[in-house]
Amino acid sequence: MILYLDLFSGISGDMTLGALIDLGVPLEWLEQKLKPVLSGFSLQSEIVFKHHLRAVNLVVAVEDTTAARTYLDIRDLIGRADLPEPVKKNSLAAFERIARAESTIHGKEIETVHFHEIGGIDSLVDIIGSFLGVDYLGIKTIVSSKVPLGSGFVDCVHGRIPVPVPATLAILAGIEVTGSDATTEIVTPTGAAIVATLAGSFGPMPKMQISRIGYGAGKRETNSSLPNLLRMVLGEAVPPADKDYESDVLFKNESCLHQEKVFVVKTNVDDMNPEILGFVMERLFENKALDVSFTPIQMKKNRPGNQIEVICHGKDLETLSRLILTQTTAIGLRYHECERVVLERAVVTRETLWGEVLVKRIKGPDRVRYVPEYEVCKKIALEQDLPLRDVYSRIMAEVNPLDRA
């Protein structure tokens, strides 16, 4: 499934949840999934009309008004929660985006950042609930329109600040934004974190066969000519019309194959200490690189060098480009957009000789196979004083019984 976020009037947490409920996520199911993680709230929804357009207005009724939580508090809460792995991963990524923005703005270490408005139960419900809704609907690809921003001023715990608020701008760094005629905040830090985490690209609606449309209502009076709504369009991706494009022929009938647009970034270096390359790779992966590789090359004046190649989503292009230019001796780089095809995969647990372990489930055109995670095998090998290759082979054999036949 593919989802298009039409942000003609911005985005907030409650607008996102409202639109997802309008698309078919059951309110009772959502509350049931969130209750073991959070307490002191209930979910209520109602149908409203804005400019005669029907929408769902989602309200998080909060009993616990405690709002000040640290980033570490929230990270620990999500880490301990019994949530699907993609939901947990996206929730942690969203709050890390917010924490990094706040730490930069206030000049504090990320671990000491206190969330005020964003640390409340309602914001936690909005963020975790949104990712639960996406997981429930089986959405694999998300594209968003450009992000419109309002103007004016809002009052918060720090006093009166301009719109867009600093946290929202920091979270949206590297993402294309545009102005609007709204005279108040229409993209909240929560909404910015949700769209920055979910959307793989930003621009016009992709080719798709529409199945459902959902509207989530905002609560502010924006003084805009447009209704304060978030529109979500859900459907199936449509292959490009160009029949000479080989992926149309090869992949259109393979439900396990996921097509998406990515960017490939490259640069060549011949004057850099090779010991630094390992550190650069770690930093690139920490900042959402999809893949990183180093290729030995021969450069001008017959100098041996390395080509650094990074694959990433469009929203992470600027961050990763800055990192390459900061952490290496490169004085420039090149990039291009391309399409890639990846197999459907997820992290699951499987029972083995050493108890339950995390493995990667990969669904291919011919079968489903399971591959153990490196860190899991490494931990077992060190604890049991066993060769890593033996641990890896044993787990592979146990979780893929058909391969033993």
N, C-alpha and C positions, 0 to 999 in steps of 0.2 A: 504494500500500500504506500501511496505517496500523499503527503499533506502539504498544501500551500497556505501559508499564513499571509493574509491580506491585511496589512497594518495601516489601513487608510486613516484610522484615528488613533494609532498608537497601540500599546500593549501594556497590560498590567497582569498581576497574578490572578486576580478574580475574573478578569475578562477571559484569560486563557482557560481557566477551569470551567467557566460558564459555556464557552464555545465547545469544549470537549464533551461536556454533558449534553449539549444540544446535538452533538454528533452521535451520541449513543452510549457514552460512559454512564452506567447507573450511579445515581447519587448515593444510594444505600451501600453499594459495593465499595465505592470510594471511601466512604466514612468507615466501613468495616475494615478496610486495609490500613487506614491511617490510625485508628484507635490504639492498636498495640504499640505504635511508635510515639504518638502524642496523646495527651489527655487534656481535658478542660476546654473542649470545643464541640460544636455540632455544625452540620452543614444544612443550609436551607437554600432553596431555589424557587424562583418565581418567573413567570413569563411577563416580559415588559415589551413595550413598543416604542421605538425611537424613529422618528420620521416615518412612521407606519411600518417599520420593519420589525418583525418578531424576533426576540432574543431572550436568552436565559440570563437572568441576574442571579449570580451566586453570592451568598452571604456566609461568611465564616463567623458564627456566633461564639465569642470567646469568653470563657469564665475566668481563666488565668490571664491576667493582664500584664504579667511580668514580661518585659520586652528586652531587657539588657542581658544578652548572652554573648559569650566570647566565641570566636571562630573555633577554638578548640572544643568548646562545649557542644557546638552544633556538629562538628566533624565526628566527635565521639558518639553523639546521639544517632547520627545516620549510620555510622560504622557498625553499631551494635544492633541496628534495626533488622528485622526479618523482612527484607524487601527483595524483589527480583534484582539480579545483578545489574542489568542495564539501568534500572531506576536508581539504585544506590550510586552507581558510577556517575550518572548525570546529575544527581542531587549534590554529590560531593564536588563535582566540577563547577556547578552553578555557584555554590557558596564560596568556593575558592576564588572564582572570578570577583565576587563581591568583596571578599576579604582583601584580595590584592589591590583592588581599587581603593578601598578605605585606608589600607596601610600606606599607600602612596599619597593620598590626599592629606592624611593627618600625620604623616611622618612617623609611623609606629611600625614595630615588627608585626608581621602577619599574625603570629600566635597570640598577640596581646590585643588584637582588634576587638572592640566591643560593638556588636550590632544593637542598635536601638530599635527603630521602627522595623528593621528587617529581621531582627532577632525574635520578634513576637510569634506567638502560635499561628496567627493568621498567615504570616509570610511563609512559615515552615509548611503549613498546609498547602498554600498556593504552589510552592515550588515542588515539593515531593508529590503532591496530588497531580500536578501537570504531567510529570514524568510517568506516574502510574497510569494516567489516562492514555498517553501515547503508547505505552506498553500494552494496555488492554486492547487497543484498536489494531495492534499489529502493524504499526507504521514503521517503515524501514527508511524512507527518505523524506526529508523536510526541506522545503524551499520557502524563503520569505521574500516579501517585497522589500523595497528600501524602507528604512526606519524613519518615519516622520517625527519631528521634535516640536514641542510647544515653546512657549515663551512666557515671560512674566516672572513672578516670584512665589515661593511657597514658604511656609513656616515649619520648622522642625526643631528637634531638641537643641540644635546648635544655633538657632535663631533664624532670621530671614535670609534665604539664599536664592540665587537666580535659577531659572528654568532654562534649559535642562539642568538638573542638579549635578554637581561634580561627579558623584558616584556613577550616575547613568552614563555620562560622557566617557568616563574612564573605562567602564565595562564595554562600551561600544567601540573602543579604539580598534581600528582596522576594518570596521564595518561601514558600508556606505549609508549615510543618513541624508535626510532632506528636511527642509522647513515645512511649516504648515501655518494655517491661520488661527490655530488654537492659542488662547492667551493664558493657558495654565499647563500644568504637567500632564502629558499624555503618554509618556513612557517612563514608568517607575524603574528604580534599580532592580526590583524583582522581575518585572517584565523584560528588562534589558538582559538580565542574566539568563532567563528562560530562552529567549530567542537566540542569544549568542551561543548557548550550549547546544540547542537543538538543530538550528538551521545549518545545512551544509553549504548553501549558497544563497545569494541575495539578488533579486532581479525580477523579471516578468514571470508570469505563471508558466510552468513547464507544460509540455504536451501531456495530457492525461485524459482519461475517461472518467468523468465525475460520477461519484456514487452518492455522496451526501454533502450537505453544506450546513455549517453550524455558526451561530452568532452568539458572542458573549458580550454582555452589556457592561459598560463602565459606569461609574457612579458620579463622576465630576460633571459640572456644567462647564464645558470647554469654550463656549462662545465661538465655536467654529461653525462653518456652513455645513459640516458633515456630521452625521450622527455619531455619538461616542460608542462605537461598536468595534469589536474584533471579529473578522470573518475568517473562518477556516473552510477550505475546500479539500475534501477527501476523495481519492479515486485511485485508479490504476494507471501506471505509467504507460504511455503510448510510444512505441519505437519510432525513431526518426523516419520521415517519409522517403529519404534517399535509399533506394534499394541496392545501391552499389556499396553501401556501408555494411561491411561484413558482419558486424555484431548483430545487425537486424536478423540475418539469416541464422547465425549460430546460436543466439541466446534468447530469441523471443519466446520459445516454448519451455524454457528452463526456469521453473519457479524458484529454484535454489540459488540462482545467480542474481546478484544485485549490481545494477549499473549505476554509476554516479560520476559526476564531474569532479576532478581534482586538479591541483596545480603541481607541476614538477619544477623544482628550483635547483639550479646547478651553478657551481663556481669552481675554478681551478686555483690551487695554491702550490707554490714551489719553494716558499721561504718560511715555512712554519715548522716548529718542533713537532714531530709526529706523536709525541707523548700527549700532546694537548687534544688530539683528535678524539680519543676516548671520552674525555670530559665534554667535548662539543656534542658528541652523539647523545650522551646522557641528557644534556640540557635540551637538545632538540626534542627528544622523546617526552621529556617532562612538560614541554610546551606544545603538546598535541600533534607532533609530527606523526604521520601515518607510517612512514618508513624512512630510513636513513641508510645510505651506503657510501663507501669510499672505494674508488677505483684508481689503481696506480696508472699514471699516464706519463708521457714524455713531453716536456714543454719546451719553450724557446731556449736557445743556447744549449740544447740537449740536456736540460735539467730534469731529474726525476721529480714528479709532483703527484698530487692527489686530486681527483675530481670528487667533490662533495655533491651528492644528489639527495634531495629531500622531497618527499611526496606529502602533500597536506591539503586540507580543505581551504577554500577561498577565505573564510573568516580568520584563518590563522596565518595567512600569507605574510602580512606585514610584521607580525610578532616574530615569526621564524626568520624572515629576511633580516630584521634588525639584529637578531641573535647571531646569525652567521657573520654579519659585518662587524659585530662587536667582539665576538669570541675567537675569530680567526684573523689571518692577515689579508684576507680577500678585500679588494678595493671596489668590487662590483660583483654582480651576479645576473643571471638570466633566468627567466621563468616562462612557462607556457601552460595554458589550460588544456587538459585532455580528458578522455573518458577512461574509466577502468571498470573491470568486472571482477567482483569478489564473490566467493562462496558464502552462503549463509552460515554464521557461526555464533556460538554462545558459550559462556563458561558455566559448567555444571559440576556436580559432585558425583563421584563413583566410588563404590566399595572396592578396596584392594587388600592385599596382605597387610599393609600398614594402616588400615582403617580408611575412612573417607578422605579422598584427595580431590583437589580441583583439577579438572581436565577441560580441554577445549573440544566442544562438539562441532564438527564440520560436516555440513550436509552437502554432498556432491551430487552430480547427475546420476551416478550409479549406486551410491550407498552413503550411509552415515558412518563416519569414523571419529574416533576419540584420540586426542593427543595430549599427553601430560604436560603440565606447565613446568618450565625449567626450574623456577624457584622452589616449587614443591619437591621435585626430584633432588635438587641440591640439598634441601633441608634434610630429607630422609637419608641421603648418602652420608652426610656429615654426622647425623645422629646415630646411624647404624654402622658407621665405618665401613661403607660398601663402595665399590666403584660406581660412579655416576651412570656409566653405560649399562650396568647390570640393573640398577633401579629403573632406569628409563625403559629398558627392554621388558622387564617384568610387568610394569604397569601397562605398557602397550599391549602385551599379551592378555592381561586380565580384563582390560576395558574394551578390547576388540576381539571377542571370542571367536568370531568367524574367521579371523586371520590365522587361528591356530589349527583350524580343521584341515 
